[in-house]
Amino acid sequence: MSSEDDLTLLQECGDQIEVSTLRSLLDAHGIRYVVQGEHHSVLVGGLLGNPAIRPRLLVARRDLEAAVRLLEALPMVKGVEGDGAMPEGAQCPVHEQAAVATCARCGTFLCASCNALGKPPLCEECDQRDDVEAAARSAKANRRRKQIVLALFALMTLPFLVPLILEWFR
């Protein structure tokens, strides 16, 4: 095995999502890799991972430079107000002002005038959708409570009603 084939560390990953993202990127560009510790981090750490066992992505020394260039080219738009990651000329479609954030749910650009800027930032449509969904969940919970109370009432009165009904049919 030549020194060009030696595996070298490309990046330590924080979670399975990052591993999957990097796998896809490297697969798409024909760069062969090995993921070290992937299964151990999941088994020992559960769904949230394990801070002691972090998956490591290894590539051949000859592919390291190309892999590093791919990682540097990944777009990293965070979409948080004031992070400076907005694309040049991005505008809010509602107020037609410069965008300062993106909606965490649908990705719509938001400006400082948007009413629903918060943590996470949501556009007005997604914010209203949240309100409607919350109202629907509340109504469903109220119906469920009423059904439970009615069932409990029926169970409590059943011992008194059965003798009366039997007496009535005699």
N, C-alpha and C positions, 0 to 999 in steps of 0.2 A: 504494500500500500504506500503510495507516494505521499509527500507532505501536503500536496494539493488536495488530497482526499481526506485529510484529517478533519474531524469535526471541530468546529469552534462555536462559541456562544454567540448567538445573534441577539437574543433578548430573553429576560425573565418575564413571565406573564403573571398578571394578578389574579385572573380568573379564567373560567372555561370559555367565556365569550371572547376574550382577547385571544386565546389560543385558536379558536375557530376562525376568527377574523384573519389572523396571520396565516393560518393553514390555507385558507381560500386564496389569499393574496399570492402566497408562494406557489400554490398549485397552478393558479392562472398564468403564472410567468415561467412555469417549468423548472422551478428551483426545488431540488430535492432537500429534504429536511428530516430531522428526528426530533420528536417531542419527548423530553426526559422528565419523568416525575408526574406526568399528566394524571394517570390513574391513582397514584398514591395520594395526590393532593385532594382528589375528590373523595376517596374512600376514608381517609383520615379526617378530613375537614368538613365533609358534608357538602351541601349546596353552596355555602358561602366560601368554600375554600379553606386552606390552612396556611397561616402566615409562615409556618416553619418549612413547609414543603411547597415551593412555588414551581410550576411547570417551566421548563427551560426549552427554548427553541434553538436547536443546533443546526448549522449548515456546513457544507464543505468549505474549506478555506478559499477555494477558487471562486465560490459563489457569494462569499461574504460581502464584497463591495457592492454587487448588484442588489443583494437583499437589503443592505443598509440604505441604498438609494430608494428602493421601493418603500421602505418604512418612512423615510423622510418625506416622501411625496404623498403620503396619506393625508387627506383633508381632515382637519380637526376643528370643526365649528362647534363651539360649546353651546351657543344660543342663550347665554346668560347676559342680562343687562350689564353693559359697561365692560364686557370682556374684550372688546375691540376685534372680534372675529367676524363681523358682518362683511359680506362681500361689498365691493365698491359699487356705489349707486343703489344699494338695496333700499326699497321704499315700502312703507306701510300701505297696503291697498285701500284701507278705509280712510285714512287721514292724508295720504299722499305726502308724508314727511319722511325724513331719513330714518331708517330702521335702527333700533338700538338692541333688539332681541328677536328671537324667534319663538313661536308658540311651541311649547314642549310636546304637544299632542299632534298637531297637523303640520308644523313647520312654517306657518305663515309669518311673514315679517311683521314686527310690531314697532311702533314709534313711542316716544315718551308720552304722547297724548292718549294712548290706549288705556281704557279704564281697568283692564284686567291684568296689568303688569303685576306680577307677584313672584312668589317662589313656589313652584316653577311658574314662569310666565306663560299665560294662556291668552289666545285671542278671544275677542268678545263672544264669538260663536261657540267656541269650546267651553268657555266659562258658563254661558247660558245652558249648554248641554249638560254640564255638571250639575247645575241647579235643577234641571228637569229630571235628571237621573236620580238625584237625591230625593226629590219629592216623590218619585215613583217608588223608590225603596221604602220611604217612610209610609206611604199608603199601603204597600204590600205588608209591611210589618204590622200596621194597625189592623188590617184584615185578619192576619194570622193570630194576633192577640185575641180578637173577637171570637174566632173559631175555637181557640183553646178554652176561653172562658165559657162558651156555650157548651162545649164537650164536658168540661168539669161540672157545670151546673146539671147537665143531663145525668152524669154519673152519680152525683150527690142525691138527686131526687128520684132516681130509679128505684131504690129500695122502698120508697113510700108509695110510688105509683103502681108498682106491680100488684100488690094486694088489692088496691082499689080497682084496677082493671079486671083482675080475676073475679072479684066480687060482682062487678057489673055484668059479666058474661054468665053468671050462674043463674 
